[in-house]
Amino acid sequence: MLTNSEHEIILVIDDSPTNLEILHNTLSSLGYEVLVEMDGLSGIYQAKSYQPDLILLDVMMPGIDGFETCRQLQADLSTKNIPVIFMTALADPADKVKGLELGAVDYITKPFRKEEAIARIKTHLKIRRLSLELEDQKQQLEQLVQKRTAELTQTLNELKRTQLQLIQNEKLSTIGQLVAGIAHEINNPVGCITGNLDQAKLAVKDAIDYIRLYQAKFPNPGAEIEQKAEEIDIEYVLEDLPKMFFSMQAGIERICDISTSLRTFSRADVDFKVSVNIHEGIDSTLMILQHRLKAQAQHPAIQVIKNYGKISKINCYLGQLNQVFMNILANAIDALEEASQGHGYETLKATPNVISVTTEMNDEEQLVIRIADNGMGMTEEVKQRIFDPLFTTKPVGKGTGLGLAIVHQIIVDKHRGNIDVNSELGKGTEFIIRIPIA
């Protein structure tokens, strides 16, 4: 079992000799054994041969890129459990989400800061060691006598909770920083446009008034001016120009709404609970998932029905509850997309996919949140295991089996609430969350 960096192997796959040299020297000086490759196929061969404890993988490479390399590593039983950290200069959030969906555990953005890169590498190596310890404990559990079973089961559960906590904190921190950064970058140009748009509207109004006055005072301006007015269709321009500004103003307001939702979703967790209206967190999560709710070529838009009741503010860790909403709503969308396969567009339009979100207060001074979909539902066997760590019904590369386990931990352990699931195969699924107000 690995216990220190002297026996841990890190495989670096990058087509840049400079990056390879920097990473090799830095990691070697910390006591790690470092393997390097400059293309994806060679990296896959090295991973199968030497079974490294961590893979640092560049995205943009000749031959197969980092995304395809990660997919092949995740598809192979001998390498699927090796954590992969992407190294990339790509700033598009969609690229980062794609990497995480393929099975990567983290991103290091180029040019990377040495201290941050080392901290992330150490974090995921620690998780790797915990995973190996977990597997070792499971093997011992099968060999021990009944007297030792209860003790080892408790140790196993503690390791699982520790692993989940590490993953939850790391992912929440990474997503929060990413989304907060995007919101900040949006605000800068939006502020500039908003500040100038009002002045531009006044200037255009003055210009239109001036032209109208000129037309009134000089109804016969001459052939050349009349010809130019006809070429540019001056009457249409004068009527349409204010409408353009109204459209731009609406677009700016929409961007501001998105930015506000991003800031709400990424609100950093603190060491104490804060009093908030939980509807803000749900709305911000739905805004971020809007691109998945819109109509696609394969199916119409997913309808979202919000039945918000009159509720009290709740003392909670809002960032963590936003993660709960994100996991449950994303799973609902996945279920609806799976249920839509094989059905025509018109059929789905006649019986639309629906997600409903209902909030209310119960007699026990609890906030009740119900998130339901009309997807395929689940069997009783799956329902019994839905909150187990590492249990997933999704194919390789689509899910880690950690999302709902983390949801359960946040609701039960962090907020002293409870979460139940009602589901029947072919009749959809409903998650019911209850959280004490105080």
PyMOL commands that set and color helices and strands:
alter all, ss='L'
color gray80, all
select helices_A, chain A and resi 5-7+17-29+40-50+66-75+93-102+114-143+146-217+223-232+234-265+278-288+290-293+318-340+345-350+380-385+403-414
alter helices_A, ss='H'
color red, helices_A
select strands_A, chain A and resi 9-13+33-37+54-58+84-88+106-109+274-276+303-308+314-316+354-361+366-373+418-423+429-436
alter strands_A, ss='S'
color yellow, strands_A
deselect
rebuild
show_as cartoon
